[in-house]
Amino acid sequence: MIDVMYFAWVRERIGEPRERVETDAATVADLVEELKAREPRYEAAFADLSALRVALDQELSDFDAPLAGVREVAFFPPMTGG
């Protein structure tokens, strides 16, 4: 089981701030594909991965990163300074 957290407009599109997910996904990209296959709201949230960032156990990561040993995945839009 992995805790999956959603922030900003990702959370708004999915309608939940977090959930526990049972997955066999090897990478973040595999997890995204599993989530997109669930319902249209996930498809909408993950339609453009270039508009998203991901953190694994609170460390910025890449979509091709392995999930082995990961406890928490967070998806959020890029941060902007100002």
N, C-alpha and C positions, 0 to 999 in steps of 0.2 A: 504494500500500500504506500502511496505517495500522497502527501498533501499538496494540492495544486491551488495557488492563490492568483486572483485576478485583480488588477488595479486600473483605475481611471475608466476610460471608455471600454476597455476589455470587460471589466466587471459589469458595466451598464448593458453591454450587448448580451452577455451570458446570463445576467440576472442574479449572480451569486458572488460573494467575495472570496469564497474558498470551498473546496470539497476534497474528500478523500477518494482517490482513484485506484482501483485495482487494475494493474497494467502489466503486460509482458513486453512493453516497448523497450528497445535497446538504447534509443537515443531520444533527445528532446523532439526532433522532427517526427519520429515514429509516434510519440505520445500525441503530438499535434494532429497527426493523421487519424489516430484513434478518436480523439475528441471531436474532430470535424465530422466524422462519420456518425456521431450520436444524434445530432439534431441540427436544424438550420441555424439556430442561434450561435452554435459553436462554429459552424461554417462561416457565418458572418464575422465573428470575432477574429478568426484566424485566416481570413481571405487574403490578406497581404502581410506576409511575414516580415517584409522589409520595414513595416511600420511598427514592429514589435521588438522588444528586448526580452531576454530571459535571464533569470538568476537561479542558480542551483545552490541550495543551502545558503542563501543570502550572498552569493558571489556571482557577479556578472559572468555570463557564459555564452556559448554559441548553440545554435540549433542542432549542430552535429555532435554535440557533447554526449557522452554515454551517461545513462541513468543509473548504472550499477552503484549501489550504496547511497544513492541520493534519497533524502527524506522529504525535501520540500522543493517544489518548482514554482516560480513566480513569473507571471507574464505581465508586462506593462509597456506603455508607449515610451519612446525615447524621452529623456529629460532635456529640458531646454533651460539654459541659464538666463539670467537677467536681473 
